[in-house]
Amino acid sequence: MQSSETEKIKLGRSHKIGLILLAVAAILIAWWLKTHPTQSLDDARLRTKAGVYHLEIADTDDERRQGLSDRQSLATHKGMLFMFDNHEEQCFWMKDMQFPLDIIWVDASLKVTAVRSNVQPSTYPDAFCAQAHYVVELNAGQAAKAGITTGQRLAF
């Protein structure tokens, strides 16, 4: 039978090892959360060479119909991500828009199928169409600044 002093030393070592493992786990969890930020169901993040764009998600008919209409402006690193159920021709117009946009059509594999830059509100009622599963709208000039071109894959 071991002495109580020996048992205390062993328990002390076990306790220290447990604390060290707990600290390592906490550091790994903190690193994971920092490098893999969570996002709500209401927004997405588009990562580009110009930085991160925070995109509002429009995934219902009403949200897609409203889009960015009736807004006075849009912050530089903000935009909208339109999500559709199918990959097909998606058409956009500038009804009730107050500022110009870059429109980016994207397929299900996140490859850019088309980019239309600097679409002015005065183009309404013209429609701009391309094959896509997703469409991103950014302030005019941001697609070029971010280096977004047809054929490239985006990172959401």
N, C-alpha and C positions, 0 to 999 in steps of 0.2 A: 504494500500500500504506500502511495506517495504521500509526502508530507503536504500539509495545507499551504506551506510557503511555495513549494514547487508548482502546485496547482494554480496559485495566484499568478506566478510568473508566466505559466502557459496561457492562462486566461488573458493576461495583460498583452501578451504577444498576439493572440488571436484577435483581441479587440483592436489593436493597432493595425493589423493587416486588414481587418474589416473596414476600418476608417479610411485607410489608403485606397482600397478598392472602391469604396463609395465616392471618394474624392475624384478618382480617375473616371468613374462612370459619370459624375456630374460634369466634369470637363468635356468628356466626349459628347454628352447630350447638348451642352452649351455650344460646342463647335458645330454640331449637326444643325441646330436651330439657326445659327448665324449663317451657315453656308447653304441651307435649304429653307429659305423663308416660306412660311405658310401664307396662303392667300385665301381670302374669303371667296364665297361664291359670287360676290358682286363685282369683283375686279380681278384682273390678271396683270402680269408684268411681262412686258416685251423687252428683252435684253438685246442691246445693240452696241456697236462701237461708240456711239454717242452717249451711252448711258442707258438707264432703265426708264421705260415709259409705263406709267400706270394707266391701265385701260379699264374703263367701265365695261361691264359685259351687258350686251343686249341679246337676250336669247329667247324672248317671247315675241309674238307678233306685234304687240303694242309697243314694246321697247324698241324693236327694230324699226317700226314705222316712225316713232318719235325721233330716234337717233339723237343727234346734236342740234336739231332744229330749235329755234327760239332762244338759243343761248347767245349772249353778247360776245363771249370770248372763251378761249380754252387755254389753260396754263401750258407752258412750253412742253413739259414732259408728261402730258396727259393725252388721252385719246379714248377711242371706243373700239371694242371688239364685238363685231356682230357674228353670232354663232348660228349656223343653219343646220337643219337635220340632214340635208343631202348636198352632195357636190353637184352643182348645176349652175346655170347662168344666173348671176346675182347682179341686179341693176340698182344703181343709186342715182339720186338727183339731189339738187340743192334747194329744195323747197323750204322756205322760211329760215334759211341759213343767213347768218350775219357776218361770216368770215370765211376765207378760202381754206380748202382742205387738200391734203394728199390722201388718196384712196388706194389701198393695197389689197388685192385679192389673193387669197392663200388657199391651197388645197388641203386635203385631210392629212397629208404627210408634212404639213407646214412649209411647203415650197411655194414661193411667190409665183403666181401665175400672171399677174399684171400689176402695173403701177400707173396711176394717173396723178400727175403732180399739179399743184396749184389750181385746183378746180374752184372757179369763182362762183359766188352766189348768183351772179347775173346769168349764168348758164341755164338756170331753170327756165323752161321745163325739159331741157335736154336730159337724157338718161345716159349713164356710163355703165357699161356691162362687161363682165368677164366671167369665166368659169371659176367657181370657188366653193369652198366649204365654210370658209371664214373670210371676213372682210375687216380690215383695220382702217380707221380714220385718224389721222394726225393733223396738226396744224400744217398749213402749206409750208414747204421747205424742209420739214423734218425728215421725210423719207430720204432725201438726198443727204442731209446732214448725218443721218444714221447709217448711210451706205446701203439702203434697202434697194435691191434691184431684182428684176425678173429672173427666176431660176434659183435664187438663193433660198436657203432654209432659215426660217425664223426660230427663235427660242422663246417660248412662252413659259 
